[in-house]
Amino acid sequence: MVKGGSDEDELAYVSVIDSGGGVPDADLERIFDVAYHSDPSRTAGGAGLGLAIARGFVEAHHGWITVCNENGGARFTVRIPKEPVA
C-alpha cells in the first residue's frame, strides 16, 4: 500500500507499507547503512546499496526517510519540504 500527503510542518510525505513480515528489530537502526545486510536468507543477493542510496537522495532534498514495523509488515516513510530549501 502507498499513502501520501502533507502534514502541518510544511512537509510532503509518502509511505510504502508492505506485509512481508517487517524488519528485524535489531536491523531497524542500521537498515540504511551502506552495504548492510541483515539475515542473509532474506536477501536476493543485492549489494546492500538500495536503501543507502534512497537515504542519500532524500537527504539531498533536505528530507529524511524512516522505517518502522507495523501490522506485520514494514512502513518506509519519506518526508521532504514542500517548498525548495534555499
N, C-alpha and C positions, 0 to 999 in steps of 0.2 A: 504494500500500500504506500502511496505517496501523498503527503499533505504539504500544503504551503500556505503562506500568508504573510502577515506582518504583525509586529507587536508594538507595545506602547513606547519602546525605546528607539523608534525610527529604524528598526531592523527588519529586513525581509528574511524569511526562513523557508527552508524546505526540509522535510523529514522523510526518510525512507525507512519503512518498518517491514521486517521480514518475520517469518515464523520458523526459522531454521534452527531453533534451539538456543539462540543467544550466543554471547561471547563469554568464555570462562571468566569468572570474576578476577582471577589473577592476571588476566591479559588486558583488562579494561584500561589500565594506566599506560600500557606500552603499545597498544594496537596501532598507533600512528607513527611509531618509530621506524626509521629506515631499516630494511632487511629483517624486521621482526617477524618471526613465525611462532604461532602458538603450537598447538598439538599438530605434529606432522601428519597425522592421519586425517586431519580436516583440510589440508591444503591440496590443491591440484598442481603442485609443482611450481608455483609462482616465485618471483624473486623477492617478494615482501616489499614492493615499492608502491603499489597502488594507493594505499591509504596515506602513505607519507607524501606522495605527490598531490593527492587531493588536499591534504592539510596545507601544503605549500601554496597551492592556488588560492585557497580560501584566505589564508593569512596575507597573501599579496594584495588581496582586496579588502584588507582591514577587518576581516571577519574571523570566525572560529568554527570549528567542527567538533562535535561531541558524539559520544556513543553511550548508550545505557541499555540494560536488559529490561524488556517489558513484555508481559503476557506470553512468555515462552519464546520470544524472539529478540532481535536487536533493533534498536532505533538509532539511526545515524541522523544527526541534525546539523545543517549548515546555516549559519546566521551571518549576514553581511549588511552593511549600511545601505539604506535605500538611496541615499544621495552620495555622489562621489566625495571622497575624502581628499582635502587639499594637502 
